[in-house]
Amino acid sequence: MEAEGWYQDPYGLHEDRWFSNGTATRLVRDSGVESHDAPPPDAPPIDTLVRSRAESSSSGPEDLRRADDAERGDSDPNYAEHAFETFGYTQTGWEPYRRPDGSH
């Protein structure tokens, strides 16, 4: 599998750079702050990528949902119901979701 996620910026311009399918993107991170800076057109000066040490809880592909998850069988068909139940909402038939106290 090609590199996917945050890696130390091999160009040395930023602390971390997001890689997608092994390709450097313009998404960068310094001191935890994300911004954009296109990678230089030249190949990185190093051959081996080093995973970022500052992984945040939402910084990897494992927290992303894909449009084709349902086709691949990776989707929970009751996802919406579970999400609403988590926050204390209920639904009966075609009525809008409501909290247990009847409010929206």
DOVO-503783 format. One record per residue: residue number from 1; residue in one letter; x, y, z of N, C-alpha, C in turn. Coordinates in steps of 0.02 Angstrom, whole numbers. Example, Ala and Ser with C-alpha at 12.3 -4.5 7.8 and 13.67 -1.06 7.14 Angstrom:
2
<lumvo resi="1" resn="A" n_east="660" n_north="-284" n_up="390" ca_east="615" ca_north="-225" ca_up="390" c_east="660" c_north="-165" c_up="390"/>
<lumvo resi="2" resn="S" n_east="642" n_north="-112" n_up="354" ca_east="684" ca_north="-53" ca_up="357" c_east="645" c_north="2" c_up="394"/>
//
This chain:
104
<lumvo resi="1" resn="M" n_east="42" n_north="-60" n_up="0" ca_east="0" ca_north="0" ca_up="0" c_east="44" c_north="62" c_up="0"/>
<lumvo resi="2" resn="E" n_east="25" n_north="110" n_up="-39" ca_east="61" ca_north="173" ca_up="-43" c_east="48" c_north="214" c_up="21"/>
<lumvo resi="3" resn="A" n_east="93" n_north="261" n_up="35" ca_east="87" ca_north="304" ca_up="94" c_east="21" c_north="341" c_up="93"/>
<lumvo resi="4" resn="E" n_east="-14" n_north="340" n_up="150" ca_east="-78" ca_north="375" ca_up="158" c_east="-79" c_north="403" c_up="229"/>
<lumvo resi="5" resn="G" n_east="-82" n_north="468" n_up="236" ca_east="-84" ca_north="499" ca_up="302" c_east="-30" c_north="551" c_up="311"/>
<lumvo resi="6" resn="W" n_east="-19" n_north="569" n_up="374" ca_east="31" ca_north="620" ca_up="391" c_east="101" c_north="589" c_up="396"/>
<lumvo resi="7" resn="Y" n_east="148" n_north="621" n_up="362" ca_east="218" ca_north="601" ca_up="364" c_east="260" c_north="664" c_up="375"/>
<lumvo resi="8" resn="Q" n_east="318" n_north="655" n_up="405" ca_east="363" ca_north="712" ca_up="411" c_east="377" c_north="738" c_up="341"/>
<lumvo resi="9" resn="D" n_east="374" n_north="804" n_up="333" ca_east="382" ca_north="833" ca_up="266" c_east="452" c_north="818" c_up="239"/>
<lumvo resi="10" resn="P" n_east="456" n_north="777" n_up="186" ca_east="522" ca_north="758" ca_up="160" c_east="558" c_north="817" c_up="127"/>
<lumvo resi="11" resn="Y" n_east="522" n_north="871" n_up="112" ca_east="553" ca_north="930" ca_up="82" c_east="584" c_north="975" c_up="135"/>
<lumvo resi="12" resn="G" n_east="566" n_north="964" n_up="198" ca_east="593" ca_north="1005" ca_up="252" c_east="562" c_north="1074" c_up="257"/>
<lumvo resi="13" resn="L" n_east="507" n_north="1086" n_up="223" ca_east="474" ca_north="1151" ca_up="224" c_east="425" c_north="1158" c_up="282"/>
<lumvo resi="14" resn="H" n_east="397" n_north="1103" n_up="304" ca_east="348" ca_north="1102" ca_up="358" c_east="362" c_north="1042" c_up="403"/>
<lumvo resi="15" resn="E" n_east="328" n_north="1040" n_up="461" ca_east="338" ca_north="983" ca_up="505" c_east="310" c_north="919" c_up="473"/>
<lumvo resi="16" resn="D" n_east="248" n_north="923" n_up="448" ca_east="215" ca_north="865" ca_up="420" c_east="182" c_north="883" c_up="354"/>
<lumvo resi="17" resn="R" n_east="174" n_north="832" n_up="312" ca_east="139" ca_north="840" ca_up="248" c_east="94" c_north="779" c_up="238"/>
<lumvo resi="18" resn="W" n_east="33" n_north="790" n_up="214" ca_east="-14" ca_north="735" ca_up="202" c_east="4" c_north="702" c_up="136"/>
<lumvo resi="19" resn="F" n_east="7" n_north="635" n_up="138" ca_east="20" ca_north="597" ca_up="77" c_east="-43" c_north="557" c_up="60"/>
<lumvo resi="20" resn="S" n_east="-60" n_north="556" n_up="-3" ca_east="-118" ca_north="519" ca_up="-27" c_east="-95" c_north="473" c_up="-83"/>
<lumvo resi="21" resn="N" n_east="-104" n_north="408" n_up="-73" ca_east="-84" ca_north="358" ca_up="-122" c_east="-11" c_north="366" c_up="-141"/>
<lumvo resi="22" resn="G" n_east="31" n_north="382" n_up="-92" ca_east="103" ca_north="388" ca_up="-102" c_east="126" c_north="454" c_up="-132"/>
<lumvo resi="23" resn="T" n_east="80" n_north="501" n_up="-141" ca_east="96" ca_north="565" ca_up="-171" c_east="88" c_north="621" c_up="-120"/>
<lumvo resi="24" resn="A" n_east="138" n_north="665" n_up="-117" ca_east="135" ca_north="723" ca_up="-72" c_east="79" c_north="770" c_up="-95"/>
<lumvo resi="25" resn="T" n_east="39" n_north="793" n_up="-47" ca_east="-15" ca_north="841" ca_up="-64" c_east="5" c_north="910" c_up="-38"/>
<lumvo resi="26" resn="R" n_east="-40" n_north="958" n_up="-49" ca_east="-26" ca_north="1026" ca_up="-26" c_east="-48" c_north="1037" c_up="46"/>
<lumvo resi="27" resn="L" n_east="-78" n_north="987" n_up="78" ca_east="-100" ca_north="993" ca_up="148" c_east="-39" c_north="982" c_up="193"/>
<lumvo resi="28" resn="V" n_east="-23" n_north="1033" n_up="233" ca_east="35" ca_north="1030" ca_up="278" c_east="13" c_north="1047" c_up="348"/>
<lumvo resi="29" resn="R" n_east="58" n_north="1033" n_up="396" ca_east="42" ca_north="1046" ca_up="467" c_east="106" c_north="1068" c_up="502"/>
<lumvo resi="30" resn="D" n_east="100" n_north="1122" n_up="541" ca_east="155" ca_north="1148" ca_up="582" c_east="126" c_north="1164" c_up="651"/>
<lumvo resi="31" resn="S" n_east="157" n_north="1137" n_up="703" ca_east="133" ca_north="1146" ca_up="772" c_east="59" c_north="1131" c_up="779"/>
<lumvo resi="32" resn="G" n_east="36" n_north="1080" n_up="744" ca_east="-34" ca_north="1059" ca_up="748" c_east="-82" c_north="1100" c_up="706"/>
<lumvo resi="33" resn="V" n_east="-58" n_north="1152" n_up="672" ca_east="-102" ca_north="1194" ca_up="632" c_east="-95" c_north="1174" c_up="558"/>
<lumvo resi="34" resn="E" n_east="-152" n_north="1157" n_up="528" ca_east="-152" ca_north="1136" ca_up="458" c_east="-158" c_north="1196" c_up="412"/>
<lumvo resi="35" resn="S" n_east="-124" n_north="1193" n_up="356" ca_east="-129" ca_north="1244" ca_up="304" c_east="-112" c_north="1211" c_up="238"/>
<lumvo resi="36" resn="H" n_east="-106" n_north="1252" n_up="186" ca_east="-92" ca_north="1225" ca_up="119" c_east="-29" c_north="1256" c_up="91"/>
<lumvo resi="37" resn="D" n_east="13" n_north="1215" n_up="61" ca_east="73" ca_north="1236" ca_up="27" c_east="92" c_north="1181" c_up="-22"/>
<lumvo resi="38" resn="A" n_east="86" n_north="1196" n_up="-86" ca_east="99" ca_north="1145" ca_up="-137" c_east="171" c_north="1119" c_up="-130"/>
<lumvo resi="39" resn="P" n_east="181" n_north="1054" n_up="-138" ca_east="249" ca_north="1027" ca_up="-135" c_east="290" c_north="1051" c_up="-194"/>
<lumvo resi="40" resn="P" n_east="355" n_north="1058" n_up="-185" ca_east="397" ca_north="1077" ca_up="-241" c_east="391" c_north="1027" c_up="-299"/>
<lumvo resi="41" resn="P" n_east="403" n_north="1048" n_up="-360" ca_east="396" ca_north="1003" ca_up="-417" c_east="449" c_north="948" c_up="-419"/>
<lumvo resi="42" resn="D" n_east="505" n_north="959" n_up="-387" ca_east="559" ca_north="909" ca_up="-386" c_east="543" c_north="852" c_up="-338"/>
<lumvo resi="43" resn="A" n_east="574" n_north="796" n_up="-349" ca_east="566" ca_north="738" ca_up="-304" c_east="594" c_north="757" c_up="-235"/>
<lumvo resi="44" resn="P" n_east="565" n_north="729" n_up="-182" ca_east="591" ca_north="743" ca_up="-115" c_east="665" c_north="722" c_up="-110"/>
<lumvo resi="45" resn="P" n_east="704" n_north="758" n_up="-69" ca_east="775" ca_north="743" ca_up="-63" c_east="789" c_north="678" c_up="-24"/>
<lumvo resi="46" resn="I" n_east="738" n_north="647" n_up="6" ca_east="748" ca_north="584" ca_up="41" c_east="705" c_north="530" c_up="9"/>
<lumvo resi="47" resn="D" n_east="726" n_north="467" n_up="15" ca_east="690" ca_north="412" ca_up="-16" c_east="638" c_north="380" c_up="28"/>
<lumvo resi="48" resn="T" n_east="648" n_north="381" n_up="94" ca_east="604" ca_north="347" ca_up="141" c_east="562" c_north="397" c_up="180"/>
<lumvo resi="49" resn="L" n_east="497" n_north="387" n_up="179" ca_east="452" ca_north="430" ca_up="217" c_east="450" c_north="407" c_up="289"/>
<lumvo resi="50" resn="V" n_east="443" n_north="455" n_up="335" ca_east="440" ca_north="441" ca_up="406" c_east="371" c_north="464" c_up="431"/>
<lumvo resi="51" resn="R" n_east="333" n_north="418" n_up="461" ca_east="267" ca_north="434" ca_up="488" c_east="273" c_north="490" c_up="539"/>
<lumvo resi="52" resn="S" n_east="224" n_north="534" n_up="537" ca_east="223" ca_north="590" ca_up="585" c_east="215" c_north="563" c_up="656"/>
<lumvo resi="53" resn="R" n_east="248" n_north="594" n_up="703" ca_east="241" ca_north="575" ca_up="773" c_east="182" c_north="610" c_up="805"/>
<lumvo resi="54" resn="A" n_east="155" n_north="661" n_up="773" ca_east="101" ca_north="702" ca_up="801" c_east="34" c_north="683" c_up="771"/>
<lumvo resi="55" resn="E" n_east="20" n_north="619" n_up="767" ca_east="-44" ca_north="597" ca_up="740" c_east="-100" c_north="621" c_up="787"/>
<lumvo resi="56" resn="S" n_east="-151" n_north="652" n_up="757" ca_east="-209" ca_north="672" ca_up="797" c_east="-263" c_north="619" c_up="788"/>
<lumvo resi="57" resn="S" n_east="-315" n_north="623" n_up="827" ca_east="-367" ca_north="571" ca_up="825" c_east="-404" c_north="571" c_up="759"/>
<lumvo resi="58" resn="S" n_east="-402" n_north="625" n_up="721" ca_east="-438" ca_north="627" ca_up="657" c_east="-391" c_north="638" c_up="599"/>
<lumvo resi="59" resn="S" n_east="-332" n_north="610" n_up="602" ca_east="-284" ca_north="625" ca_up="550" c_east="-266" c_north="567" c_up="506"/>
<lumvo resi="60" resn="G" n_east="-306" n_north="516" n_up="505" ca_east="-289" ca_north="460" ca_up="463" c_east="-349" c_north="437" c_up="422"/>
<lumvo resi="61" resn="P" n_east="-336" n_north="395" n_up="374" ca_east="-391" ca_north="372" ca_up="331" c_east="-441" c_north="327" c_up="368"/>
<lumvo resi="62" resn="E" n_east="-422" n_north="300" n_up="426" ca_east="-466" ca_north="255" ca_up="461" c_east="-529" c_north="290" c_up="487"/>
<lumvo resi="63" resn="D" n_east="-530" n_north="356" n_up="492" ca_east="-589" ca_north="391" ca_up="517" c_east="-632" c_north="419" c_up="461"/>
<lumvo resi="64" resn="L" n_east="-616" n_north="404" n_up="400" ca_east="-653" ca_north="430" ca_up="343" c_east="-704" c_north="379" c_up="318"/>
<lumvo resi="65" resn="R" n_east="-761" n_north="404" n_up="295" ca_east="-810" ca_north="361" ca_up="264" c_east="-808" c_north="373" c_up="189"/>
<lumvo resi="66" resn="R" n_east="-808" n_north="320" n_up="151" ca_east="-805" ca_north="326" ca_up="78" c_east="-875" c_north="320" c_up="49"/>
<lumvo resi="67" resn="A" n_east="-885" n_north="351" n_up="-9" ca_east="-950" ca_north="347" ca_up="-42" c_east="-968" c_north="276" c_up="-62"/>
<lumvo resi="68" resn="D" n_east="-918" n_north="234" n_up="-74" ca_east="-933" ca_north="166" ca_up="-95" c_east="-930" c_north="115" c_up="-38"/>
<lumvo resi="69" resn="D" n_east="-930" n_north="137" n_up="25" ca_east="-928" ca_north="91" ca_up="82" c_east="-986" c_north="41" c_up="80"/>
<lumvo resi="70" resn="A" n_east="-1046" n_north="65" n_up="63" ca_east="-1104" ca_north="21" ca_up="62" c_east="-1096" c_north="-33" c_up="10"/>
<lumvo resi="71" resn="E" n_east="-1070" n_north="-15" n_up="-49" ca_east="-1060" ca_north="-64" ca_up="-102" c_east="-1009" c_north="-117" c_up="-81"/>
<lumvo resi="72" resn="R" n_east="-959" n_north="-97" n_up="-44" ca_east="-907" ca_north="-143" ca_up="-23" c_east="-926" c_north="-181" c_up="40"/>
<lumvo resi="73" resn="G" n_east="-982" n_north="-165" n_up="70" ca_east="-1004" ca_north="-199" ca_up="130" c_east="-972" c_north="-172" c_up="194"/>
<lumvo resi="74" resn="D" n_east="-941" n_north="-113" n_up="191" ca_east="-908" ca_north="-85" ca_up="249" c_east="-951" c_north="-36" c_up="288"/>
<lumvo resi="75" resn="S" n_east="-1014" n_north="-34" n_up="272" ca_east="-1058" ca_north="17" ca_up="301" c_east="-1110" c_north="-16" c_up="346"/>
<lumvo resi="76" resn="D" n_east="-1128" n_north="19" n_up="399" ca_east="-1181" ca_north="-4" ca_up="444" c_east="-1246" c_north="26" c_up="419"/>
<lumvo resi="77" resn="P" n_east="-1294" n_north="-15" n_up="395" ca_east="-1356" ca_north="14" ca_up="369" c_east="-1396" c_north="52" c_up="421"/>
<lumvo resi="78" resn="N" n_east="-1382" n_north="41" n_up="485" ca_east="-1419" ca_north="76" ca_up="538" c_east="-1377" c_north="133" c_up="567"/>
<lumvo resi="79" resn="Y" n_east="-1329" n_north="157" n_up="529" ca_east="-1283" ca_north="209" ca_up="554" c_east="-1321" c_north="270" c_up="579"/>
<lumvo resi="80" resn="A" n_east="-1369" n_north="295" n_up="540" ca_east="-1405" ca_north="356" ca_up="560" c_east="-1444" c_north="345" c_up="624"/>
<lumvo resi="81" resn="E" n_east="-1477" n_north="287" n_up="629" ca_east="-1516" ca_north="272" ca_up="689" c_east="-1471" c_north="269" c_up="751"/>
<lumvo resi="82" resn="H" n_east="-1413" n_north="237" n_up="743" ca_east="-1366" ca_north="232" ca_up="799" c_east="-1341" c_north="301" c_up="820"/>
<lumvo resi="83" resn="A" n_east="-1328" n_north="343" n_up="770" ca_east="-1303" ca_north="410" ca_up="785" c_east="-1355" c_north="450" c_up="823"/>
<lumvo resi="84" resn="F" n_east="-1418" n_north="447" n_up="801" ca_east="-1470" ca_north="485" ca_up="836" c_east="-1483" c_north="457" c_up="905"/>
<lumvo resi="85" resn="E" n_east="-1481" n_north="392" n_up="913" ca_east="-1490" ca_north="362" ca_up="979" c_east="-1435" c_north="383" c_up="1027"/>
<lumvo resi="86" resn="T" n_east="-1375" n_north="391" n_up="1001" ca_east="-1318" ca_north="411" ca_up="1042" c_east="-1332" c_north="478" c_up="1075"/>
<lumvo resi="87" resn="F" n_east="-1367" n_north="522" n_up="1039" ca_east="-1380" ca_north="589" ca_up="1065" c_east="-1450" c_north="595" c_up="1095"/>
<lumvo resi="88" resn="G" n_east="-1483" n_north="539" n_up="1106" ca_east="-1547" ca_north="540" ca_up="1141" c_east="-1607" c_north="557" c_up="1098"/>
<lumvo resi="89" resn="Y" n_east="-1601" n_north="552" n_up="1032" ca_east="-1658" ca_north="567" ca_up="989" c_east="-1695" c_north="502" c_up="972"/>
<lumvo resi="90" resn="T" n_east="-1759" n_north="507" n_up="957" ca_east="-1799" ca_north="449" ca_up="937" c_east="-1839" c_north="467" c_up="875"/>
<lumvo resi="91" resn="Q" n_east="-1864" n_north="416" n_up="840" ca_east="-1906" ca_north="428" ca_up="782" c_east="-1959" c_north="375" c_up="780"/>
<lumvo resi="92" resn="T" n_east="-2021" n_north="396" n_up="762" ca_east="-2076" ca_north="349" ca_up="754" c_east="-2102" c_north="358" c_up="683"/>
<lumvo resi="93" resn="G" n_east="-2097" n_north="307" n_up="642" ca_east="-2122" ca_north="311" ca_up="573" c_east="-2087" c_north="367" c_up="535"/>
<lumvo resi="94" resn="W" n_east="-2127" n_north="410" n_up="505" ca_east="-2100" ca_north="465" ca_up="465" c_east="-2096" c_north="530" c_up="502"/>
<lumvo resi="95" resn="E" n_east="-2106" n_north="529" n_up="567" ca_east="-2101" ca_north="590" ca_up="607" c_east="-2029" c_north="613" c_up="611"/>
<lumvo resi="96" resn="P" n_east="-2018" n_north="678" n_up="620" ca_east="-1949" ca_north="701" ca_up="629" c_east="-1919" c_north="673" c_up="694"/>
<lumvo resi="97" resn="Y" n_east="-1854" n_north="671" n_up="695" ca_east="-1820" ca_north="648" ca_up="756" c_east="-1834" c_north="697" c_up="813"/>
<lumvo resi="98" resn="R" n_east="-1847" n_north="669" n_up="871" ca_east="-1861" ca_north="710" ca_up="930" c_east="-1822" c_north="684" c_up="990"/>
<lumvo resi="99" resn="R" n_east="-1809" n_north="729" n_up="1036" ca_east="-1779" ca_north="709" ca_up="1099" c_east="-1832" c_north="675" c_up="1142"/>
<lumvo resi="100" resn="P" n_east="-1811" n_north="638" n_up="1193" ca_east="-1861" ca_north="605" ca_up="1236" c_east="-1911" c_north="653" c_up="1268"/>
<lumvo resi="101" resn="D" n_east="-1892" n_north="716" n_up="1278" ca_east="-1938" ca_north="764" ca_up="1308" c_east="-1985" c_north="795" c_up="1256"/>
<lumvo resi="102" resn="G" n_east="-1981" n_north="772" n_up="1192" ca_east="-2026" ca_north="797" ca_up="1140" c_east="-1999" c_north="855" c_up="1100"/>
<lumvo resi="103" resn="S" n_east="-1944" n_north="886" n_up="1122" ca_east="-1916" ca_north="943" ca_up="1085" c_east="-1875" c_north="919" c_up="1026"/>
<lumvo resi="104" resn="H" n_east="-1859" n_north="966" n_up="981" ca_east="-1820" ca_north="949" ca_up="921" c_east="-1747" c_north="954" c_up="935"/>
//
